[in-house]
């Protein structure tokens, strides 16, 4: 596995949760529209995994922000990061009525994304930033903290290494890219065709070089 590039603002982006809600709403609209013309179930199955993963990563970003705020700007330790973040994640979950029918992460279950085909991906913490203060991360907008992995594992951590986007879960038959979060709180997906794309701004990041 390879690691995504690093990024800098000491404060995390606060638009991640809103993005998740917007994506969910768009998917719901697509679902309703497809129900009218038929094929609604196929459309829902195609988008539900990706929509749920966007929601999961925005919730994780919010949980990380809460943790940092109560720990003087420090990131959790890699060995115990899930245990450390669990209470903050519970507080960061979208209400079910806002998340809709899309799969959400369970604070007490496996941490990752549940895909439309039934497979589950995992989440890993970048061991190179274990316990670091955000003030010590000079390029927080390009430094990967949390990233998606092939399978879930408790407190999974390792040096960030970029996964081939072509091996990522699919949406409408095409790889949707692996998700990751940088130290400034932004959520990204590594598009097979366009490279790293910041969620909510597809014009940013195509030529960015991420690091641990």
C-alpha positions in Angstrom: 0.0 0.0 0.0 1.1 3.6 -0.6 0.4 6.7 1.4 -1.6 9.8 0.3 0.1 13.3 0.3 0.1 15.7 3.3 -1.9 19.0 3.9 -1.6 21.9 6.4 -4.3 24.1 8.1 -4.2 23.3 11.8 -7.9 23.4 12.0 -10.0 20.8 10.3 -12.6 21.6 7.6 -16.1 21.9 8.9 -17.9 21.3 5.6 -17.4 17.5 5.6 -20.6 16.7 7.4 -22.6 19.0 5.2 -21.1 17.4 2.1 -22.2 14.0 3.4 -25.7 15.2 3.8 -25.7 16.8 0.4 -24.4 13.6 -1.2 -27.1 11.6 0.6 -29.8 14.0 -0.6 -28.6 13.8 -4.2 -28.5 10.0 -4.1 -32.0 10.0 -2.6 -33.2 12.2 -5.5 -31.6 10.0 -8.0 -33.3 7.0 -6.4 -36.7 8.6 -6.5 -36.2 9.7 -10.1 -35.1 6.2 -11.1 -38.1 4.7 -9.3 -40.3 6.7 -11.7 -38.7 5.2 -14.8 -37.9 1.8 -13.3 -34.6 0.3 -12.2 -34.8 2.1 -8.8 -33.4 -0.9 -6.9 -30.4 -1.2 -9.2 -29.7 2.6 -8.9 -29.9 2.4 -5.1 -27.7 -0.6 -4.8 -25.1 1.1 -7.1 -24.8 4.3 -5.1 -25.6 3.2 -1.5 -22.1 1.9 -0.7 -20.3 5.0 -2.0 -22.8 7.4 -0.4 -22.5 5.6 2.9 -18.7 5.8 2.7 -18.8 9.5 2.1 -21.0 9.8 5.2 -18.6 7.6 7.2 -15.5 9.6 6.3 -17.2 13.0 7.1 -18.2 11.6 10.4 -14.7 10.3 11.1 -13.3 13.8 10.2 -15.7 15.4 12.7 -14.7 12.8 15.4 -11.0 13.6 14.9 -11.7 17.3 15.3 -13.6 16.6 18.6 -10.7 14.5 19.8 -8.1 17.1 18.9 -10.1 19.9 20.6 -10.1 18.0 23.9 -6.4 16.9 23.7 -4.7 20.2 23.0 -4.5 19.7 19.2 -2.9 16.3 19.4 -3.8 13.3 17.2 -4.5 9.9 18.9 -1.9 7.2 19.2 -1.8 4.7 16.3 -2.0 1.6 18.6 -5.2 2.7 20.2 -6.7 5.2 17.8 -10.1 3.5 17.5 -10.5 3.1 21.2 -9.5 6.8 21.7 -12.0 8.0 19.1 -14.9 5.8 19.9 -16.8 8.2 22.2 -16.2 11.1 19.8 -17.4 9.1 16.9 -20.7 8.3 18.7 -21.2 12.0 19.1 -20.4 12.7 15.4 -22.8 10.2 13.8 -25.6 11.6 11.6 -29.1 11.0 12.9 -30.7 8.1 11.1 -33.3 10.4 9.5 -30.5 12.4 7.9 -28.4 9.4 6.8 -31.4 7.8 5.3 -31.1 4.3 4.0 -27.3 4.5 3.5 -25.0 2.3 5.6 -23.3 4.0 8.5 -20.3 3.0 10.5 -20.9 1.3 13.9 -18.7 2.7 16.7 -18.7 -0.8 18.3 -18.3 -2.8 15.1 -15.9 -3.0 12.3 -14.6 0.4 11.2 -14.9 0.9 7.5 -17.3 1.1 4.6 -20.0 -1.4 3.7 -20.1 -1.7 -0.1 -23.1 -2.4 -2.3 -21.9 -5.9 -3.2 -21.8 -6.8 0.5 -18.0 -6.5 0.9 -16.5 -4.4 3.7 -13.4 -2.1 3.5 -11.5 -1.0 6.5 -10.0 2.2 8.0 -6.3 2.6 9.0 -4.4 5.3 10.9 -1.2 6.6 9.5 1.4 5.5 12.0 3.8 8.3 10.9 1.6 10.9 12.6 0.8 8.9 15.8 0.3 11.2 18.8 1.6 14.3 16.8 0.4 17.8 17.5 -1.3 19.5 14.5 1.1 22.4 15.1 4.0 20.1 14.3 2.6 19.0 11.0 3.9 21.6 8.6 1.9 20.5 5.5 -1.4 19.4 7.0 -3.3 19.8 3.7 -1.1 17.1 2.2 -0.5 14.8 5.1 -2.8 11.7 5.3 -4.0 10.8 8.8 -6.8 8.3 8.1 -7.3 6.1 5.0 -9.4 3.3 3.6 -8.0 -0.2 3.4 -9.0 -3.4 1.7 -10.4 -5.0 4.9 -11.3 -4.0 8.4 -9.1 -4.7 11.4 -9.3 -3.3 15.0 -6.9 -0.3 15.5 -5.4 -0.9 12.1 -2.4 1.3 11.6 0.6 1.5 9.2 2.6 4.0 7.2 0.3 5.4 4.6 0.8 3.9 1.2 -1.4 4.6 -1.8 -3.6 1.8 -3.0 -4.2 1.4 -6.7 -7.5 3.3 -7.4 -8.4 0.7 -10.0 -8.8 -1.9 -7.2 -11.2 0.2 -5.2 -15.0 -0.7 -4.8 -17.1 0.2 -7.8 -20.0 2.5 -8.5 -22.0 1.9 -11.6 -19.4 -0.7 -12.7 -16.4 1.7 -12.4 -13.8 2.0 -9.5 -14.8 5.0 -7.3 -11.4 5.5 -5.7 -10.1 5.0 -2.2 -11.1 7.5 0.5 -8.7 9.3 2.9 -8.6 12.2 5.3 -5.8 14.7 5.6 -4.6 16.4 8.8 -6.6 19.6 8.1 -9.8 17.5 8.1 -10.5 17.4 4.4 -12.0 14.2 2.9 -10.5 13.0 -0.4 -11.1 10.2 -2.9 -8.3 9.0 -5.2 -10.0 8.9 -8.6 -8.6 6.3 -11.1 -9.0 8.9 -13.9 -8.3 12.3 -12.2 -6.2 11.4 -9.2 -6.8 12.7 -5.7 -10.0 14.8 -5.6 -11.2 16.7 -2.6 -14.8 15.9 -1.8 -16.9 18.9 -2.7 -14.3 20.4 -5.0 -13.4 18.3 -8.0 -11.0 21.0 -9.4 -8.6 20.6 -6.5 -5.9 18.1 -6.0 -5.4 16.3 -9.3 -1.7 17.1 -9.3 -1.1 17.0 -5.5 1.7 14.8 -4.2 0.6 13.3 -0.9 2.9 12.1 1.8 2.8 10.6 5.3 
